[in-house]
């Protein structure tokens, strides 16, 4: 199918061979078929390298948001992330990102499928997965992208002074996926002590051996290990990134000792309130509220609309799926608007606009800063949520 993607990109971009293509992958192993994400990524790269297209191929697994981020940073024409996100261990798949850094929307998807159907015979060199290791056209963007991403993250850090001295502890589970290293770095970028990792889940395991399904959306039953560790460590807040680290679940221990696992819609209320108040506190005198936007998909809570109506900024809805949010946000930015936050109810959050897709790494550290700030006001996340509803 990458031959079809090559064919389509060649048609769309006369400068394809100057600008190149980004390839990232997660930690899935497909033990039975010996078809890991990394192997699929190497085959993807081989198709393009065999056609003299420069490929930015990450030397190790990365969070899904790193691919759209890299496409924009490196001015590539497109990018692909090999991942099945939080699906069961037997699955795999890929996401395609366009030059604007958002997932492709129609008509690109239909056109790519047509191109795929036109070239089902493998070309010479398409199966040569070693090309990645030998081709001079292959570059590893890992260090540059990771450093830039962490630098950009600081744009949405508003209370570094509080983060540095907080006594709050956080537990992070990466669900056997890619998240551990990157969430550790994100906490460091915000001035925090590193979150406490769940040891059994911090390293990649394609079998997801400690959970019956690697989807943090399932709530308390799959968060078991992280909640028990948090109780032991006296950590009040647990953050969980899904296996490709683009979504975030959050749990908080309540006064009665029970855990509250927030829904995506509840988290969005907190994020929306937070991103807006931080913006308001830091905006210039002449900042125009009419230029400020937040977005959500139509199947998500309307809480942002309520906040927008009260505060005077704009709220917009898109079709379900983050690809629609990403494309719309790009249009708004190109028209000089400012987008503070966007979400979909299935725990997908976009804080700031460095990445035009959902991002669990940035969301995790923003929640930590929010909890730290609220603790200084003697409030929990759950109490603040009620407060937001009342307002």
N, C-alpha and C positions, 0 to 999 in steps of 0.2 A: 504493500500500500504506500510505502514511502517513495516508490518510483512515481506513483500518481501525484504525490505531493510535490516531488521535484518538478514534474512536468507542468503542474499548475503554477508553481512559483516562477518557473522560467518564463511562462507566458505573462505573468503579472509584473515582473520586475526585470527591467533591462540590466540593472546593476546587481543582480543576484550574486554573481561571482566576485564582485568587489566586497559586498556587505556581509555575506555569509549567513549562517544558520546556527541556532543554539540547540544543544541536546542535553537534557538532564534525565535522571532516573531515580527511582526509589530503591527500597531494599528487598523487593519481593524475589523469592527464590524459585518458585515452581519446581520443587525438588524432583517430582515425578517426570516432568517433561524436559528437565534440564534447560529450562527457558527463562532465565532470570531477567529482571528488568535491565540489568547491566548488559547482558548479552543482546537483548532486543535493541538497546541504545547503540551498541557497537554496530549492529547490522544497519540501523538507521543511518548512522554516520557514514558507513561504507558506501551506501547508495550515493550519497552526496559527494564524498571524497573522490569516488571513482569518476565522477563527472566534473572534477576540478572546482567544487564549491568549498570555500573555507568553512570549517566546522568548529564552533566553540563547544568542546565536549568536556563536561565536568569530570574531573578525575576521580570523584567519589560521589556518593549519593547526596542529594540536596533536597530541601523542602520544595514543594511545587512552586511556591511564589518566587523562588529564585530564577525560574525560567522566564516568566514574563518580565521580571525586573532586568534580567540580563539582555533580553531582546531590546529593551529601550536603551539601556546603558551603552550597549555595544553597537547600537543602530543596525542590528541584523534585520533581515527581511521577515523572519519568522522564527519560531522555536517549537520544540516538542518536549513534553515531559512524559516519560514512560512510567505509568502509575495506575494502580486500581484503587487508589485512595483507601477508603475504609471498607471496601468490599471483602468478601471471604477470600481465604488464602489461595483458592484455586484460580482466581481471576487475574487478568491483567488487561491493560488498555493504554491509551495515550490521549493527551490533551494537546491541541494545536493552538499556538498563539500567533497572532498577526503582528505586523511591524508596529502597530500602535500599542502593543503590550497587553492587549485584551484577548481573551479566547475568541476564536473565529465564530462569526454568526453567519446566517444565510446572507447572500447566496454562496459564499465561499465553500461551505460544507458540501452543498450539492455539486458544485463544480469539481471539487476535489474527488468526490465519489465517481463522477463521470471519468475523470482522468485515471483513477485507479482501475476502472473497468477496461480502459483502453490499453493498459500495459501490465497484463497479468504474467507475462513471461519474464523470468528474472534476466536482467541484463548482465553482461560480463562484469565481474567485480562486485556485483551486488551482495554476494554471499561472503565476501572476504572480510570477516570481522577483524582481522589483524591490521587492516588499513589504518585503524585508529592509532595503533602504536607506531606505525612507520611513516605515515604521510606528513610531509612538512606543512600541509594545509590545516592540520589539526592543532588548535590551541586550547590550553586549559584555562578557563576564565575563573576558576574557583577562588583564588586569593583575592583578585581584584573585586569580584562581585560580592564576596563575603564582607570585605573591608568597606566597600561603598555602601552596602546595605546597612551595616551596623552604624555607619556614619549618618546615613539618611534617617535612621531610626530616631536619632537624637532630636530631630525636628519635632517629634511628638512627645518628647520628655519635658515635662513642665515643672517637676518638683524634685530635681536631682538631690537637692539639699536634704529633703525628707527621706528619700530613698537610701542615701548613704548612712543615715543614722537610725533607721527603723529597727525595732527589735522583732517585728513580725517575721514569721518564717513561712516559707511557701514550699509545697511539695509539687513536683512536676512529674507526670508520667508521659512517656513518648510512645506508649503502646507498641513497643517492639519495632518502631519505624525509624524515621530519619531525624526526629525532633531534638534529641538530647543535646548534641553539641551546639546547635544553633540557638536554642532557648537559653542555654548557659551563657553564650556570648551576648544575647540580647539583654539579659539581666545585668551583665557587666556594663554594657553600654549605658544603662540607666542608673548606674551607680549602686545597684543592689549587691548583696552577698548572693552567691549562686543558689538557686532553688535546690531543695533536696530531691535527688532523683529516686525513683522507685527502682531498686537495683535489678529486680527480676525483669523489668520492662525497658531498661534504658538502652540496651544494645539491640541491634537489628536481629530479628528472628522471623524468617519468612513463614514459619508455622504458627506464629502468634500463640505460643504454647500456654500462656497463662489466662487467655480470655476466650470465651467461646465464639465471640465475634468482635473484630477489631474496630468497632464503631463506638466512640465515646458518647454518642448521642443516646445510647441505650441506658445511660444513667447509672444509678447506684450499683447495679449488679456487675457491671464491667469495671467500675472504679474501685471495687473492693480493696485491692492491694494498696492503692494510693491512700484511701481513707484510713485504713488500719495504720499505715506508716505515719500519716499525719497526726493521728491520735497519739502515737508513741512519741513523736517528735514535738508535740504541742504546736503544730502548725495549723493555723485557722483556715487557710485557703489552699485548695488543690486546683492546679491547672493541668488539663489533659489535652495534648495535641493528638490529632488522629495520625495514622501511619505516614501520611505524606505531609503532615504539619501545615495543612492549609485551613483546618477548622479547629475550634477550641471549645472544650467543655470546662465548666467551672463549678466547684462545690465549695460551700462555706459551712463551717461548724457553727451551729446556733447555740444560744445560751443554754438550752436544755440538753446539749450534748449531741443532738441529732444533726445529720448533715442535710443541707439543702442543696440539691443539684439544680442549677438554674436552667430554664429553657432558653432556646435561642432568642425568643422574643423578649424575655426578661433581661437577658444580657444586653440586648440592643437598646433597651430603655436606659440602662446604666451607661453604656458607651455613648449614646446620643446626648444624654445630659452632660456627661464628662467632656466629650470633644467640644461641645458647644461652650460650656463654661470656661474651659481652658482657652478657647479661641477668643472669647469675649474679654477675658482678663488680659490677653496679650496682643490684641489687635491695635492697629494705629488709630489715632483720633478720627481720621477721615475714612476709616473702613466702612464700606457700604454693605449693610445687612442684605440688601437685595441681590448681592452677588454671591451669597453663601447658600450652599445646597447640601441636602442629605438625601439619600436614595434607599429604597427597599423594593423587593420584588412584590408582585400583587398578592402572593399567598402569605405574606408576612404581616405581622402586627402593624397597626396604624399609629403606634405610639409616637413615631417621629413626626407624623403629620400634626399630632396634637401639640408637640413641643414647638414645631415650626410656626404653627398658627399663633401661639402665645408669644414667641420670641421674635417673630418677624422675618425669619429666613425662609428659603424655599424647600419644599419637599416634593420629590418626584417618585413615581412608581415605574417599574419596568416589568417585562414578562418574567416568569420564573427562570432561574438560572443565572449564575454570576456573569456569564458571557455578555448578557444584555446590560448589566450594571457597568461592567468594564468599558464597553463601547460607548455607552451614554456619558460616563464620567469623562472619557477622553474628549468627547465633543464639547462638554461643558468647559473643560480646562482650556481647550483650543479657542474657546470664545471668551476667555478671560474671567471665567467664574472660579469660585473657590469651593472645593468639595471637602467636607470635614469627615464624613462617615457614610458608609453604606453597608447593608447587610441582607442576608436571607435567613429565614427562620431556622433552617437546618444547620445552626451554629457556624455560619460563614460570615466573617466580619472583615471590613476593610477600614482601618483607621489611618487617616491621611491618604495621600495619593502617590506614594513612592511605588507602590505595586497596584496595578489596576485589576486586582483579583482578590479573592478572599485570602487571608493570611493569618494562620494561627500563631506564628512566632511573635509578630508585633502585638497581636491581640492579647497574648499571654502576659507580656510585660506591661502593657497599658492597664490591664486589670490589676496587676500587682501594685502599680503606682496609685491607682484609684483606691485600692483597699488601704494602702499606707496613708494616703491623704485623709480618708474617712476615719481611720483609727484615731488620728489626731483630733478629730471632731467628736470622738466617742460614738461613732456610728459604724455599724456593719454594712456590708453590701446589701443584705436583705432589708435592713432598716431604711437605707437610702432609697431602695426600690419603692417601698411603700410611700415614702416621702415624694418621690417623683410622680407616682400615681395620684397622690392627693393634690399636688400642684396642678 
